[in-house]
């Protein structure tokens, strides 16, 4: 049995390509079913984040599986799937590095582990997390915990949200007097909100499709919640708009912002779009007084913060390598075909 990884990430594909391949949670079960139907594939997990879309699968014939995955993704998106791929043991090592935050835009980020766990959970519920996938991902979670507890890789900003807050500090300096509007109340928004709070932001407005969740997050950070239908009205008072939703199509558009910007005088609006697919129409960056940053434009700040943690990477790689060896021993010990589990 072979482990195959195939995907795209922030190093191999631009944001406009990644967002076309992004997989929403509600779309994952159907895609997993299609992937598992490829000849020779006995299990599959799909990981989709702002920086990557990856398929992990157990297969008797990785070459045939990869060809099937390309056809499925191309049919789904209408684009040729520019997939990189890894076979055993490199696919195992790659997952361990991903779960540990070593393959992220922000080296050492902690958000990715939760996203990997979510991907595994969705596959388990869909019935595509087979015995080999189960063992692989449980091992990955253990590796990520070891890396976080036994090294200093999480020193410095360790999430896209915290990098976004660093960007805001570079632009504005002291953040305590600023007013921030958060669109979305999911994990990324929550981490960003807490990072803002730690930097002294006292005025935050949270808007989410589910108002109760917006109210919950607002209460936790001492902010205010508003209904999603009225978020554009709150832009009038905001200095920074940070968006991370699962909206269908563009949410922050010139049409939405134009009426509000007219009443702001010379006050600039900084929009930080952390969503993939993107919430903000790139055209807003051409509007007077509006400055847009997306996840790709945060890479320079992330690269600067890497210097702080670079000395820990070698220790992490060594730790991961020992775990790869342990998993490979288990995999080689299997005698029964997986489909007979």
C-alpha positions in Angstrom: 0.0 0.0 0.0 1.3 3.5 -1.0 0.6 6.9 0.5 0.0 9.6 -2.1 -0.1 13.3 -1.6 -1.2 15.7 -4.5 -2.0 19.3 -4.3 -1.2 23.0 -4.9 -0.1 25.6 -2.3 1.1 29.2 -1.9 4.5 28.4 -3.4 3.2 26.7 -6.6 0.0 28.6 -7.4 -1.2 32.2 -7.2 -4.1 33.1 -5.1 -6.5 33.4 -8.1 -5.7 29.8 -8.9 -5.9 28.5 -5.4 -9.3 30.0 -4.8 -10.6 28.1 -7.9 -9.5 24.8 -6.4 -10.7 25.6 -2.8 -13.1 23.1 -1.3 -15.9 24.3 1.0 -16.7 22.0 3.9 -20.1 21.1 2.5 -18.5 20.2 -0.9 -16.0 17.8 0.6 -18.1 14.6 1.0 -19.0 14.5 -2.7 -15.4 15.2 -3.7 -14.1 12.6 -1.3 -16.6 10.1 -2.9 -15.3 10.9 -6.4 -11.6 10.6 -5.3 -12.2 7.3 -3.6 -13.9 5.9 -6.7 -10.6 6.2 -8.7 -9.3 2.7 -9.5 -6.9 1.4 -6.9 -7.7 4.2 -4.3 -8.9 2.8 -1.0 -9.0 6.0 1.2 -8.8 9.7 0.8 -8.7 13.0 2.9 -8.9 16.5 1.4 -7.2 19.4 3.1 -8.3 22.9 1.9 -7.0 26.0 3.6 -6.2 29.6 2.5 -2.7 28.4 1.4 -3.3 24.9 0.0 -5.6 22.3 -1.4 -4.1 18.8 -0.9 -5.4 15.2 -1.4 -3.9 12.4 0.8 -4.8 8.9 -0.3 -3.9 5.3 0.1 -3.5 3.6 -3.3 -2.1 0.5 -4.9 -1.1 2.5 -8.0 -0.1 6.1 -7.2 0.5 7.0 -10.9 -3.1 5.9 -11.9 -4.5 7.6 -8.8 -2.7 10.9 -9.6 -4.1 10.9 -13.1 -7.6 10.3 -11.8 -7.3 13.1 -9.3 -6.1 15.5 -12.0 -9.2 14.6 -14.1 -11.6 15.1 -11.2 -10.2 18.4 -10.2 -10.0 19.7 -13.7 -13.6 18.7 -14.4 -14.6 20.4 -11.2 -12.8 23.7 -11.8 -12.5 23.9 -15.6 -8.7 24.4 -15.1 -5.8 22.1 -15.7 -4.8 21.0 -12.2 -1.1 22.0 -11.7 -0.6 19.4 -9.0 2.7 18.6 -7.2 2.8 15.1 -5.8 4.7 13.0 -3.3 4.7 9.2 -2.9 5.7 7.1 0.1 7.7 8.0 2.2 7.8 11.6 1.0 4.0 12.0 1.2 4.2 10.9 4.9 7.0 13.4 5.6 5.0 16.1 3.8 1.9 15.6 5.9 3.9 15.6 9.1 5.6 18.9 8.0 2.2 20.4 7.1 0.6 19.5 10.4 3.6 20.9 12.3 3.4 24.2 10.5 6.8 23.8 8.7 5.2 24.0 5.2 3.1 27.1 5.9 3.4 30.6 4.7 4.0 31.5 8.4 6.5 28.9 9.6 5.4 27.4 12.8 1.7 28.5 12.5 -0.7 26.8 14.8 -3.9 27.2 12.8 -3.0 24.5 10.4 -3.2 21.6 12.9 -6.9 22.4 13.6 -7.5 22.5 9.8 -5.8 19.1 9.3 -7.9 17.7 12.2 -11.1 19.1 10.5 -10.1 17.5 7.2 -9.6 14.1 8.8 -12.9 14.4 10.7 -14.8 15.2 7.5 -13.2 12.2 5.7 -14.1 10.0 8.7 -17.7 11.1 8.6 -17.7 10.5 4.8 -16.3 7.0 5.3 -13.1 7.6 3.3 -10.7 7.7 6.2 -9.6 4.1 6.0 -7.3 2.2 8.4 -4.1 3.5 6.7 -5.5 7.1 6.6 -6.5 6.8 10.3 -3.1 5.7 11.3 -1.4 8.3 9.2 -3.4 11.2 10.5 -3.3 10.2 14.1 0.5 9.9 13.8 0.6 13.4 12.2 -1.3 14.9 15.1 1.2 13.3 17.5 4.1 14.7 15.5 2.7 18.2 15.5 2.2 18.1 19.3 5.8 16.9 19.7 7.1 19.7 17.5 5.2 22.4 19.3 6.2 21.2 22.8 9.8 20.1 22.2 11.0 23.1 20.0 10.6 26.9 19.9 9.1 26.9 16.4 6.0 28.8 17.5 8.0 31.8 18.7 6.9 35.1 17.1 3.8 35.6 14.9 2.4 32.1 14.1 -0.8 32.6 12.1 -1.9 34.5 9.1 -4.1 36.5 11.4 -1.2 37.6 13.6 0.8 38.6 10.5 -2.2 40.7 9.5 -2.1 42.4 12.8 1.6 43.0 12.4 0.9 44.6 9.1 -1.7 46.9 10.8 1.0 47.9 13.3 3.4 48.7 10.6 0.9 51.0 9.0 -0.7 52.7 12.0 1.7 52.2 14.8 -0.3 52.2 18.0 -3.5 50.3 17.4 -5.3 51.2 20.6 -7.2 54.1 19.1 -8.3 52.2 15.9 -11.7 50.8 15.1 -11.7 47.4 13.5 -14.5 45.6 11.6 -14.3 41.8 11.4 -16.3 40.0 8.8 -16.6 36.4 9.7 -16.4 34.8 13.2 -14.7 31.5 12.3 -11.3 30.2 13.6 -9.2 32.6 11.6 -11.3 35.6 12.6 -11.2 34.6 16.3 -7.4 34.3 16.3 -7.1 37.6 14.5 -9.5 39.2 17.0 -7.5 37.9 20.0 -4.3 39.1 18.4 -5.8 42.6 17.9 -7.0 42.5 21.5 -3.5 41.6 22.7 -2.2 44.7 20.9 -4.6 47.0 22.7 -7.4 47.4 20.2 -10.5 48.4 22.2 -13.1 49.0 19.5 -14.0 46.0 17.4 -17.2 45.2 15.5 -18.0 41.6 14.5 -20.4 40.6 11.7 -21.2 37.1 10.8 -23.9 35.3 8.8 -24.9 33.6 12.1 -25.5 36.5 14.4 -25.3 34.4 17.5 -21.7 33.4 16.7 -20.8 37.1 16.0 -22.3 38.0 19.4 -20.4 35.3 21.1 -17.0 36.4 19.7 -17.8 40.1 20.3 -18.5 39.3 24.0 -15.2 37.4 24.3 -13.2 40.3 23.0 -15.2 43.2 24.5 -16.5 44.3 21.1 -20.0 44.7 19.5 -21.9 42.4 17.1 -24.0 43.5 14.1 -26.2 41.6 11.7 -24.5 40.6 8.5 -27.0 42.5 6.4 -25.7 45.7 7.9 -21.9 45.2 7.9 -21.4 47.8 5.1 -22.9 50.5 7.3 -20.2 49.8 9.9 -17.5 50.5 7.4 -18.1 54.2 7.9 -16.5 54.1 11.3 -13.8 51.5 10.7 -10.1 52.1 10.1 -9.4 48.5 9.3 -11.7 45.9 7.7 -10.5 42.3 8.2 -12.5 39.7 6.3 -12.5 35.9 6.5 -15.8 34.4 5.5 -17.1 31.5 3.3 -19.2 33.8 1.2 -20.1 32.7 -2.3 -18.6 35.3 -4.6 -17.1 38.7 -3.8 -18.4 40.3 -0.6 -16.4 43.5 -0.4 -16.9 45.3 -3.7 -16.6 48.8 -5.1 -20.4 49.0 -5.2 -20.6 48.2 -1.5 -17.8 50.6 -0.5 -18.3 53.6 -2.8 -21.3 55.1 -0.9 -19.5 54.7 2.4 -16.2 56.1 1.3 -17.8 59.3 0.1 -18.6 60.2 3.7 -15.2 59.3 5.1 -13.4 62.5 3.9 -9.7 61.8 3.8 -9.8 58.8 6.2 -8.2 55.8 4.5 -9.7 52.3 4.8 -7.3 49.3 5.0 -8.8 46.0 3.9 -7.1 42.8 4.9 -8.7 39.8 3.1 -7.8 36.5 4.7 -10.4 34.4 2.9 -9.8 31.9 0.1 -11.8 32.2 -2.1 -11.3 35.9 -1.6 -14.0 38.0 0.0 -12.7 41.3 -1.5 -12.9 42.3 -5.2 -9.3 43.3 -6.2 -10.9 46.3 -7.9 -11.4 48.0 -4.5 -7.6 48.6 -4.4 -8.1 51.1 -7.2 -10.6 53.1 -5.2 -9.4 56.4 -3.6 -8.5 55.9 0.0 -8.8 52.1 0.0 -5.8 49.9 0.5 -6.2 46.1 0.0 -3.9 43.3 1.3 -4.7 39.6 0.7 -3.0 36.4 2.0 -0.4 36.5 -0.8 0.7 40.1 0.0 1.3 39.0 3.6 4.1 36.7 2.6 6.8 39.4 2.9 5.9 40.0 6.5 5.8 36.3 7.1 9.3 35.9 5.6 10.7 38.5 7.9 9.3 36.7 11.0 10.9 33.5 9.8 14.3 34.7 10.8 13.2 34.4 14.5 12.4 30.7 14.1 14.8 29.6 11.5 17.3 28.1 14.0 14.5 25.8 15.3 13.6 24.4 11.8 16.5 21.9 11.8 15.4 20.5 15.2 11.9 20.1 13.9 13.0 18.4 10.7 15.1 15.9 12.7 12.1 15.2 15.0 9.8 14.7 12.0 12.3 12.3 10.3 12.3 10.0 13.3 8.5 9.9 13.3 8.5 9.1 9.5 10.7 6.1 10.2 8.3 4.9 12.9 5.2 5.2 10.6 7.0 3.5 7.7 7.8 0.5 10.0 4.1 0.2 10.8 3.1 0.5 7.1 5.6 -2.2 6.1 4.2 -4.5 8.8 0.8 -4.7 7.2 0.0 -8.0 5.5 -3.7 -7.8 4.7 -4.9 -5.6 1.8 -6.6 -2.6 3.1 -9.9 -3.2 1.4 -10.2 -6.4 3.4 -10.0 -4.4 6.7 
